Amino acid sequence: MALEVSTALAAPLDLVVARKIGVAFLPELAMGAIADGSPPVVVRNVEILQALGIREAEFESCATVALAELERRRKRYVGDRPPVVLAGRCAIVIDDGMATGATMRAALQATRARHPARLVLAVPVAASDTVASMTGEADDVVCLESHELFGSIGEYYGAFPQVSDEEVIAALRRSDARTAETRQPSA
């Protein structure tokens, strides 16, 4: 999704590697999230933690596992590729949807730490209450479709396959090649 938007806007594409910290017995339910940064950004979904009686030690244990996967993905996806400079620019953080918003909140906080002039959250579908809760996290929130009763994000797509590591790497390469072409002086 982000590749399509960056291509349409002729803007560079970068990644904010963020990872849901799922509840052990309900892995699709986010008790928090973690996003890359120095230090990594950790967000707790306090309502879920309290409702399920999850203790801090359990949360920390799951966060450690999520951080290891986040670091693996960061190395695999971007390696030594320098991040896009966001200072003074508009940054659009895009995801395929938001249920609890924990992962997006972590991604927005990690992006905000890079000092963009404007921070925009863009998703095609989300839970209505989650959209409302994001107004303080981003300067603009764009959501095409929100629902009071929201199940999983995949329910709103005709097909919702997982994006492979290879697809992410290929998208970054296509974006880098497009960006390099636009910087070339014309003959």
PEGICOR-V774646 format. One record per run of one state. SS is the DSSP state (helix for helix, strand for strand, loop for the rest). FROM is the first residue (numbers start at 0). LEN is the number of residues. Records with the same first field share a line. If there is no record, write none. Layout:
# PEGICOR-V774646
SS=FROM-LEN + FROM-LEN
This chain:
# PEGICOR-V774646
loop=0-1 + 9-8 + 23-2 + 35-5 + 44-1 + 52-3 + 78-8 + 87-2 + 95-2 + 98-3 + 112-3 + 116-1 + 133-6 + 147-5 + 156-8 + 183-4
helix=1-8 + 45-7 + 55-23 + 101-11 + 127-6 + 152-4 + 164-19
strand=17-6 + 25-10 + 40-4 + 86-1 + 89-6 + 97-1 + 115-1 + 117-10 + 139-8
